[in-house]
């Protein structure tokens, strides 16, 4: 038996002001997208914004349904939308913002397992990674270099 260790490197920022203006603009787009969240069951609003290589921003929000598995996360909504609206454009970065409805208090918003798998498939399709920005449970900003860093034992065909 051999024991091994997986580590990922990421950057942590105390404030959005510490990030580049490009990230600040993308973050604002994710915050604005949250306003269109359809989340009557959880009251947890999530917005995602993807910056494509050509600079275009594509947004998405979480969409809940009374049949809970039929809902969709903000990240997947944005990724699928980008895949339709700009199929040849690669993702440069994605920002994910979340909070309780009617609150400006940011919530922890790392992508769920399903979203991570979809991100990996886009990473494979585009043959390159893309950065992820989200907040942790303390409201700090986490910047991950690429989806495979979040999902080391993933599967892709």
N, C-alpha and C positions, 0 to 999 in steps of 0.2 A: 504494500500500500504506500502511496505517496500522497502527502498533503501539499496542497498548493494554495496560493492566495491571489485573489483578484483585487486590484486597486484601480480607481479611476481618479484622474486629475480634473479638477473643476475650479472655476473662479467664483468667489463670493464677494458681493458688493453690499455695503450697508445702505446705499441709497441709489435711486435711479440717476441722480446727478453725477455719480461716479462713472456712468456708462457714456459711451460716445453718443453724439447727437443722432446717429443712424439708429442706434438701439432705443434711444428715448422716443423717437418718432414711431418706431415699430411698437413699442410698449403702449403708447397713446392709442394706436390703432386697435390693439388687443383690448384695452380698457373700454374704448368706444363700442367695440363689437359686443362686449358683455351686456350692453343695454338692450340688445335684441335677443338675449337668451330666452328660451321657452323652458322655464324650470318651475312649474307650479307645484311639483311634489317635493322637491328638495330645497327650493328657494336658494340654491347654490348657483350663482351665475358665473359662467366661464366664457371668456373670449380668447380667440387665438388669431394671430396675424402672422402671415408668412411673407417674407420678402423674397421675391424671385430674383434671379441673376440680372434681369433687365431693370430691376428697381421697382417693378410693380408690387403692390401689396394686395394680398388676398386674405379675407377674414372669414371666420366661422364662429359659431356659438354652439353651446350645448343645446340639444333639442330633446326634451323628455316626452315620454308617452306613458299612459296609464299601464300599458304592457311594458314594464321596465326594460326588458331586453331590446325592445324596439327603438329606444332612444339612441342618440348619437352624441359623442363627445365633441367639443369645440375643435379640437385638433384634427380629428378625422373629417369633420365637416369642411374645414379649411383646406385640408390636403386633397380631398376628393374634388372640391370645387376648383382648386388650382389645376388638378389633373385634367379637368374638363375645359376650363377657360384658357389655360396656357400649357397644353400638353408637352410642348418641347422645351419649356423653361425649367431649369433646375432650381431647387430651393437653395437659398443662401442662408437663411436663418428663420426661426420661428419663435414667437413670444407667446406665452400663455399666462393670462391674468384671471384671477378668480376671487370672489368674495360672496358673502351672504347678500341676498337681495337687499337693496336700499342701504348698503353699507359701503364705506370707502376703505374699511379695514381689509387689507389684502389677506388672502388665505393661502395655505400651502397648495401648490398646483403643479406637482410633477405629473407627467403623462402617465395614464394607466397602462396596464399590460397590453390591452388591445391596441391602444394608440402607438405604443412603442413598436409593436409588430408592424403596423402600417408604415411607421416612419422608416423601419428597416427596409421594407419593400421599396419605398421611394428612394432610399439611399442606394439600394442595389440597382434600381431602374436608372437612376441618374449617374451611377458609377462615381458618386462622391458623397461625402457626409455634409451635414449642415448643422449650424449651431442652434442650441435650444436655450431659451431664457425663461425662467419661471421663479416664483418665490418659494421660500421654505416656510416652515411653521413659525419662524420668528419674524417673517416679513422681509428677510434679506433676499437679495437677488442672486440666483444661481445661474451660472453660464457653463453649459456643457458643450464640448467641442463637436460631438456627433452622436447620433442615436445609438450606434453600437456600444458606446461607453455606458449607456443606461441599461443595456440588455445583452450582457456578454455571452450568455448561453442561449442564443436565439436560433431559430431555424429559418432558412430561406431555401427555396427550390431553384 
